């Protein structure tokens, strides 16, 4: 029943806004990690970027929540 309601009405805008705000908070409070593992993690993310313009967002991309 709830799934049918979501399909019919869609997800409310306030839910997206809450997820966006939570993503910003998560980004601002990222735990510091070892430099080498951090560099490896960024390099792995860069392999999945669609084009060179997306590389500018490699830090923010995992926290970006779009409709």
Buried (B, 14 or more C-beta within 10 A) or exposed (E): EEEEEEEEEEEEEEEEEEBBEEBBEEEEEEEEEEEEEEEEEEEEBEEEBEEEEEEEEBEEBBBEBEE
